[in-house]
Amino acid sequence: MALNLKVKVHPVVLFQIVDAYERRNVDAHRVIGTLMGTVDKGVVEVTNSFGVPHKEYEDTVEADIVYAADMFKMNQKVNRSEQIVGWWATGNEVTTHSSTIHEYYLMECNNPVHITLDTTLKNDNMGLKAYVSTQIGVPGGKTGNMFINVPIEVTCYQPETVGLSLCQKTVAVGQKCQEPIAELIQIEEASSKISDLLEVVLSYIDKVLASSDYNAADNSHIGRILLDLMHSVPHVTPERFEEMFNSNVKDLLMVITLSQLTKTQLELNEKLTLLSLS
């Protein structure tokens, strides 16, 4: 059953791993930690993590399991739904010490997953991989563990998507700090992005229909996906859409206006308080 697992990891976990790697000791070649999240119907969703101090020698590895247990108890006070689902390590491969560390997490949860994140940017890519361990060996003889790749993907909550969009803008403009943009500007940018994506889809469809192999299996499969996507969108007339949009914009402007008035009122109260005390 463990081989059929699928792993979904949230961006905050990747940021936590990178942050732990940047704060590592000078003599540490890699960093490890605990993965927390939920397991449901063969899908492991990793929503949180924390680093675990450890030292690796040629033949042995030492980890501060007391620290790991204390951190887990503290996290439980914040979110009891998050359970230990595995562990992570920086690097692009499974090492000789991975089996020893994995044995500890086998005592903490069933079928722990192991995630590696290549923070060294080998081949200019931060490789993300997930593994599960399966026992191998001869009955009555020597046994061991083998790590097998399982599918992994990055998934986001809506607030995380907004945060990632701001992070991407820092790359484009070359500034490390970005202020959250106003709601109306977000609507404008989202509309522009959707319009651009629709142009790409229409351009693809025109090229397929104009070519001689538009009945090819791949194009037919993509066509069915696009058709299902279009059918999933509620049919709204342009007049009705304009009415709904204008109504929502009015509500949004009202919220913005009330927010600005509240802020102005607070500033006025502070100044009046200072004036009364002077």
Disulfide bonds with the S-S distance in Angstrom:
none
